[in-house]
Amino acid sequence: MSDAQIDVLVVGAGACGLAAAITAHDRGVSTAIIEKRHVPGGNSSLSTGSVPAANSRLQREAGIVDSPDALVADLMNIAKETDDLALVRRLAEVSGGVVEWLIDDVGARMQLITAYKHIGHSVSRLHAPVSRVGQDLVDDLLGAVERRGIPLAVGNAAIDLLVENGAVKGAIVESSDGRFEMRAEKTILAVNGFAANNALIKRYCPEIAGADYFGAPGSTGEAVIWGEKLGADFANMAAYQGYAAVAYPHGSLLSWTTMEKGGILIDDSGSRFGDESLGYSGFAKHVLNHGRTTYAVFDQRIFDIATQEQEFRELDELGGIKKGKDAREFAAKLDVSPDAFEGELARYNQAAAGEAKDRFGRSNFGLAPLTGMLCGCQVKPGLFHTQGGLRVDADARVLRPDGKPIPNLFAGGGAAAGISGRAGALGYASGNGLLSAIALGRLAALAGADEIKGARK
Ligand SMILES: Cc1cc2nc3c(=O)[nH]c(=O)nc-3n(C[C@H](O)[C@H](O)[C@H](O)COP(=O)(O)OP(=O)(O)OC[C@H]3O[C@@H](n4cnc5c(N)ncnc54)[C@H](O)[C@@H]3O)c2cc1C
């Protein structure tokens, strides 16, 4: 690409950016996407592609009664506090239409997940690709971009915004051919968050600093860096999604079903150190703070259930799951004291059987007591993505602390303030990331296109 002028410049080709560009094009304005990596998709490709929507057509067809109010109540029940309740409400209100747009206009192969309810949702409302693989959703979005002839330039990084008299006029772009200006009437930041930027994580999410990052490498925080320079406002900056059990050394995610069904996490002394039912995100900081080698433990019945998940099967096929016919043999395989582990397992099993109170307050034990063949692996805590960012209005315009928009600048997805609460990892409900990505990307493009068309009348 070389110096150019378009209506809507989209920076970043994940779910947010792709949704924004498709929407802008369909609203009748010119648009182009720049992506700094050589492959589009970002974190969206790594996700399960699950998007929550309230009162979607698919829910109604399945006889599920849902409403934006119910979605807001569920999200706030988990998040407790947020810097921006209006954003939670706005995304809940548009969620049903967003999923229907994905199916009808984008051609995304989404179905309503009814087999199980995800953490935080009181009814079945997650819509996902049949495969539960985010790359399939990204591929469908890319297909829609291609069919419309929207330019998508990979290997083109925005290195700064073009700003004139306080208004954003596009971006300075760097590619292997050098630097050039991409001038635009409106610019949509779809660059995700800052989880791959250690300095920003230490500053805004210190409780998870030190955990390995397991998202896409592009999330280096440009929205924060540029937003700070422009005097933008931020919200929910300490919120993030963590994962308590990344299998080590394999690097794949140990299915949390293993814990929900009654499994436990122990350290290298054979002891548990917390209530695993806090969830995969919320428990991550406990594993990090505990600071010792950690193992997941479950039994063969739970293993059999988890093998329904492809990633778990692959981990097992790679030899990632160790097994022992009883507590002593299993402990020896982990290099943990058999005496200590046997005692700890007996204490946990007593609590699970209702014979004693769990000393960490766990009250949901799934299939436990754990019996027979024991299974497990070493795990590490991980950071998936940040959930705070630029404060935006109901149409994804980036705001200053006085509530006024920065002219021509929009943000969505991980670049914008999220809906997972004010701080920490407990506020993340399944699908929050993609809902903000796709809904805000779409809202930004609709508003940007309408502003351009309004100014031309
Ligand atoms: C393992 C994992 C599982 C997850 N599962 C789910 C799930 O099931 N449901 C859910 O809702 N959320 C999930 N999430 C979170 C979700 O993936 C993200 O919140 C969401 O994908 C963010 O979308 P986005 O478009 O904002 O960012 P991304 O999809 O990351 O896209 C941002 C793009 O911008 C590019 N970019 C960055 N900076 C620049 C620049 N300066 N110039 C040009 N391009 C740039 C990046 O390279 C990237 O391609 C998961 C995350 C991980 C890591």
The ligand as an ORCA input file, in Angstrom:
! r2SCAN-3c Opt
* xyz 0 1
  C      -7.132    -18.867     24.260
  C      -8.234    -17.824     24.228
  C      -9.565    -18.229     24.239
  C     -10.596    -17.278     24.216
  N     -11.901    -17.706     24.136
  C     -12.901    -16.773     23.989
  C     -14.253    -17.152     23.727
  O     -14.569    -18.322     23.527
  N     -15.204    -16.188     23.663
  C     -14.879    -14.863     23.797
  O     -15.766    -14.009     23.745
  N     -13.614    -14.471     23.985
  C     -12.611    -15.386     24.055
  N     -11.322    -14.969     24.196
  C     -11.076    -13.528     24.111
  C     -11.291    -13.058     22.677
  O     -10.518    -13.885     21.821
  C     -10.901    -11.603     22.507
  O     -11.494    -10.816     23.505
  C     -11.381    -11.098     21.138
  O     -10.969    -12.019     20.142
  C     -10.812     -9.731     20.833
  O     -11.106     -9.428     19.496
  P     -10.380     -8.196     18.826
  O     -10.841     -8.157     17.419
  O     -10.543     -7.002     19.673
  O      -8.823     -8.583     18.899
  P      -7.987     -9.643     18.062
  O      -8.817    -10.757     17.586
  O      -6.777     -9.979     18.856
  O      -7.545     -8.808     16.783
  C      -6.691     -7.679     16.907
  C      -5.817     -7.634     15.686
  O      -5.174     -6.349     15.615
  C      -3.841     -6.528     15.171
  N      -3.054     -5.372     15.573
  C      -2.631     -5.040     16.816
  N      -1.948     -3.882     16.800
  C      -1.928     -3.467     15.500
  C      -1.351     -2.343     14.824
  N      -0.638     -1.424     15.500
  N      -1.515     -2.224     13.490
  C      -2.233     -3.170     12.800
  N      -2.777     -4.269     13.371
  C      -2.634     -4.409     14.716
  C      -3.435     -7.829     15.865
  O      -2.298     -8.397     15.269
  C      -4.703     -8.672     15.718
  O      -4.700     -9.421     14.532
  C     -10.274    -15.898     24.217
  C      -8.930    -15.491     24.212
  C      -7.908    -16.442     24.200
  C      -6.478    -15.983     24.159
*
